[in-house]
Amino acid sequence: MDNKVKSGIEILEDFFLNITNIENVDQVLADSLAKLYQQGKLSDTNLKNELQKLRDKDVNKN
């Protein structure tokens, strides 16, 4: 029995590498989250700023 327990970092890495493959997930949002994580910039402030940018872009599109 070779059940390896993943560390928290490994779980986060797997999640953000595969976030765009999750069913019914908004691709633009998923890409933004993955990008922030990969850059080491996934913080409360950066996340709020990114969400605001996406909202603004969506409002301007309509």
OpenMM code with the backbone's topology and positions (N, CA, C; nanometers):
from openmm import Vec3, app, unit

residues = "MET ASP ASN LYS VAL LYS SER GLY ILE GLU ILE LEU GLU ASP PHE PHE LEU ASN ILE THR ASN ILE GLU ASN VAL ASP GLN VAL LEU ALA ASP SER LEU ALA LYS LEU TYR GLN GLN GLY LYS LEU SER ASP THR ASN LEU LYS ASN GLU LEU GLN LYS LEU ARG ASP LYS ASP VAL ASN LYS ASN".split()
positions = [
    Vec3(0.0839, -0.1168, 0.0000),
    Vec3(0.0000, 0.0000, 0.0000),
    Vec3(0.0883, 0.1229, 0.0000),
    Vec3(0.0839, 0.1974, -0.1088),
    Vec3(0.1731, 0.3116, -0.1260),
    Vec3(0.0921, 0.4406, -0.1384),
    Vec3(0.0170, 0.4713, -0.0345),
    Vec3(-0.0651, 0.5921, -0.0352),
    Vec3(0.0163, 0.7094, 0.0181),
    Vec3(0.0547, 0.7962, -0.0742),
    Vec3(0.1324, 0.9133, -0.0359),
    Vec3(0.0358, 1.0269, -0.0031),
    Vec3(0.0553, 1.0880, 0.1104),
    Vec3(-0.0273, 1.2013, 0.1499),
    Vec3(0.0365, 1.3270, 0.0921),
    Vec3(-0.0449, 1.4052, 0.0196),
    Vec3(0.0062, 1.5276, -0.0416),
    Vec3(0.0175, 1.6375, 0.0631),
    Vec3(0.1177, 1.7213, 0.0432),
    Vec3(0.1323, 1.8386, 0.1289),
    Vec3(0.0346, 1.9463, 0.0832),
    Vec3(0.0177, 2.0479, 0.1644),
    Vec3(-0.0691, 2.1585, 0.1285),
    Vec3(-0.0244, 2.2263, 0.0005),
    Vec3(0.1059, 2.2438, -0.0143),
    Vec3(0.1610, 2.3064, -0.1352),
    Vec3(0.1298, 2.2214, -0.2579),
    Vec3(0.1442, 2.0901, -0.2468),
    Vec3(0.1148, 2.0015, -0.3597),
    Vec3(-0.0331, 2.0075, -0.3978),
    Vec3(-0.1200, 2.0165, -0.2991),
    Vec3(-0.2634, 2.0264, -0.3259),
    Vec3(-0.2947, 2.1568, -0.3988),
    Vec3(-0.2353, 2.2672, -0.3516),
    Vec3(-0.2561, 2.3964, -0.4179),
    Vec3(-0.2031, 2.3947, -0.5607),
    Vec3(-0.0845, 2.3399, -0.5790),
    Vec3(-0.0261, 2.3304, -0.7132),
    Vec3(-0.1193, 2.2537, -0.8068),
    Vec3(-0.1668, 2.1383, -0.7626),
    Vec3(-0.2581, 2.0575, -0.8446),
    Vec3(-0.3856, 2.1350, -0.8755),
    Vec3(-0.4401, 2.2015, -0.7741),
    Vec3(-0.5640, 2.2755, -0.7941),
    Vec3(-0.5476, 2.3847, -0.8989),
    Vec3(-0.4444, 2.4680, -0.8837),
    Vec3(-0.4285, 2.5801, -0.9756),
    Vec3(-0.3796, 2.5380, -1.1140),
    Vec3(-0.3143, 2.4244, -1.1238),
    Vec3(-0.2764, 2.3723, -1.2553),
    Vec3(-0.3979, 2.3201, -1.3311),
    Vec3(-0.4987, 2.2759, -1.2578),
    Vec3(-0.6142, 2.2129, -1.3213),
    Vec3(-0.7429, 2.2934, -1.3068),
    Vec3(-0.7355, 2.4142, -1.2557),
    Vec3(-0.8560, 2.4934, -1.2302),
    Vec3(-0.9371, 2.5178, -1.3573),
    Vec3(-0.8713, 2.5310, -1.4695),
    Vec3(-0.9437, 2.5574, -1.5945),
    Vec3(-1.0160, 2.4332, -1.6463),
    Vec3(-0.9843, 2.3173, -1.5919),
    Vec3(-1.0483, 2.1929, -1.6348),
    Vec3(-1.1711, 2.1578, -1.5522),
    Vec3(-1.1994, 2.2354, -1.4491),
    Vec3(-1.3146, 2.2072, -1.3639),
    Vec3(-1.4417, 2.2463, -1.4390),
    Vec3(-1.5373, 2.1564, -1.4373),
    Vec3(-1.6621, 2.1783, -1.5090),
    Vec3(-1.7357, 2.3017, -1.4564),
    Vec3(-1.7880, 2.3814, -1.5477),
    Vec3(-1.8687, 2.5006, -1.5195),
    Vec3(-1.7917, 2.6151, -1.4532),
    Vec3(-1.6606, 2.6135, -1.4609),
    Vec3(-1.5801, 2.7230, -1.4068),
    Vec3(-1.5577, 2.8252, -1.5173),
    Vec3(-1.5778, 2.9513, -1.4852),
    Vec3(-1.5533, 3.0584, -1.5811),
    Vec3(-1.4052, 3.0578, -1.6177),
    Vec3(-1.3758, 3.0428, -1.7458),
    Vec3(-1.2377, 3.0283, -1.7908),
    Vec3(-1.1540, 3.1533, -1.7675),
    Vec3(-1.2125, 3.2695, -1.7870),
    Vec3(-1.1379, 3.3942, -1.7674),
    Vec3(-1.1009, 3.4092, -1.6201),
    Vec3(-1.1953, 3.3814, -1.5322),
    Vec3(-1.1684, 3.3893, -1.3887),
    Vec3(-1.0647, 3.2849, -1.3476),
    Vec3(-1.0798, 3.1637, -1.3969),
    Vec3(-0.9851, 3.0571, -1.3640),
    Vec3(-0.8443, 3.0922, -1.4104),
    Vec3(-0.8321, 3.1470, -1.5305),
    Vec3(-0.7012, 3.1878, -1.5812),
    Vec3(-0.6405, 3.2973, -1.4933),
    Vec3(-0.7242, 3.3916, -1.4508),
    Vec3(-0.6759, 3.5008, -1.3668),
    Vec3(-0.6259, 3.4489, -1.2323),
    Vec3(-0.7011, 3.3574, -1.1717),
    Vec3(-0.6609, 3.3006, -1.0436),
    Vec3(-0.5316, 3.2206, -1.0565),
    Vec3(-0.5236, 3.1398, -1.1610),
    Vec3(-0.4037, 3.0582, -1.1827),
    Vec3(-0.2819, 3.1476, -1.2052),
    Vec3(-0.3008, 3.2541, -1.2812),
    Vec3(-0.1905, 3.3469, -1.3088),
    Vec3(-0.1416, 3.4130, -1.1797),
    Vec3(-0.2342, 3.4606, -1.0975),
    Vec3(-0.1945, 3.5216, -0.9699),
    Vec3(-0.1191, 3.4218, -0.8822),
    Vec3(-0.1671, 3.2987, -0.8779),
    Vec3(-0.1008, 3.1970, -0.7963),
    Vec3(0.0401, 3.1683, -0.8478),
    Vec3(0.0530, 3.1513, -0.9791),
    Vec3(0.1832, 3.1198, -1.0387),
    Vec3(0.2834, 3.2320, -1.0183),
    Vec3(0.2341, 3.3557, -1.0146),
    Vec3(0.3225, 3.4704, -0.9927),
    Vec3(0.3534, 3.4927, -0.8452),
    Vec3(0.2909, 3.4148, -0.7582),
    Vec3(0.3098, 3.4324, -0.6144),
    Vec3(0.2404, 3.5571, -0.5628),
    Vec3(0.1354, 3.5993, -0.6320),
    Vec3(0.0667, 3.7231, -0.5972),
    Vec3(-0.0788, 3.7005, -0.5579),
    Vec3(-0.1123, 3.5801, -0.5163),
    Vec3(-0.2495, 3.5502, -0.4780),
    Vec3(-0.2730, 3.5990, -0.3354),
    Vec3(-0.3093, 3.7250, -0.3264),
    Vec3(-0.3385, 3.7863, -0.1968),
    Vec3(-0.4792, 3.8434, -0.2008),
    Vec3(-0.5301, 3.8801, -0.0867),
    Vec3(-0.6627, 3.9386, -0.0763),
    Vec3(-0.6751, 4.0618, -0.1654),
    Vec3(-0.5782, 4.1512, -0.1553),
    Vec3(-0.5824, 4.2762, -0.2328),
    Vec3(-0.5728, 4.2498, -0.3820),
    Vec3(-0.4782, 4.1671, -0.4232),
    Vec3(-0.4629, 4.1378, -0.5663),
    Vec3(-0.5854, 4.0658, -0.6217),
    Vec3(-0.6448, 3.9789, -0.5430),
    Vec3(-0.7637, 3.9083, -0.5870),
    Vec3(-0.8805, 4.0054, -0.6053),
    Vec3(-0.8988, 4.0962, -0.5104),
    Vec3(-1.0042, 4.1973, -0.5229),
    Vec3(-0.9814, 4.2846, -0.6457),
    Vec3(-0.8586, 4.3259, -0.6685),
    Vec3(-0.8273, 4.4089, -0.7855),
    Vec3(-0.8552, 4.3347, -0.9156),
    Vec3(-0.8183, 4.2096, -0.9205),
    Vec3(-0.8402, 4.1303, -1.0418),
    Vec3(-0.9895, 4.1100, -1.0673),
    Vec3(-1.0651, 4.0834, -0.9627),
    Vec3(-1.2095, 4.0678, -0.9784),
    Vec3(-1.2739, 4.1974, -1.0266),
    Vec3(-1.2255, 4.3098, -0.9750),
    Vec3(-1.2788, 4.4385, -1.0192),
    Vec3(-1.2478, 4.4629, -1.1666),
    Vec3(-1.1267, 4.4276, -1.2090),
    Vec3(-1.0911, 4.4417, -1.3511),
    Vec3(-1.1833, 4.3579, -1.4393),
    Vec3(-1.2114, 4.2352, -1.3959),
    Vec3(-1.2983, 4.1473, -1.4735),
    Vec3(-1.4408, 4.2021, -1.4786),
    Vec3(-1.4878, 4.2571, -1.3661),
    Vec3(-1.6213, 4.3177, -1.3641),
    Vec3(-1.6277, 4.4368, -1.4583),
    Vec3(-1.5263, 4.5228, -1.4504),
    Vec3(-1.5224, 4.6409, -1.5365),
    Vec3(-1.5203, 4.6011, -1.6841),
    Vec3(-1.4410, 4.5012, -1.7163),
    Vec3(-1.4320, 4.4540, -1.8536),
    Vec3(-1.5671, 4.4000, -1.9007),
    Vec3(-1.6352, 4.3276, -1.8119),
    Vec3(-1.7654, 4.2699, -1.8448),
    Vec3(-1.8704, 4.3793, -1.8650),
    Vec3(-1.8684, 4.4822, -1.7825),
    Vec3(-1.9633, 4.5946, -1.7939),
    Vec3(-1.9381, 4.6704, -1.9237),
    Vec3(-1.8132, 4.6929, -1.9567),
    Vec3(-1.7797, 4.7663, -2.0789),
    Vec3(-1.8127, 4.6880, -2.2045),
    Vec3(-1.8138, 4.5554, -2.1929),
    Vec3(-1.8447, 4.4695, -2.3065),
    Vec3(-1.9924, 4.4815, -2.3440),
    Vec3(-2.0769, 4.5012, -2.2443),
    Vec3(-2.2219, 4.5109, -2.2691),
    Vec3(-2.2535, 4.6513, -2.2988),
] * unit.nanometer
topology = app.Topology()
chain = topology.addChain("A")
for resn in residues:
    res = topology.addResidue(resn, chain)
    for name in ("N", "CA", "C"):
        topology.addAtom(name, app.Element.getBySymbol(name[0]), res)
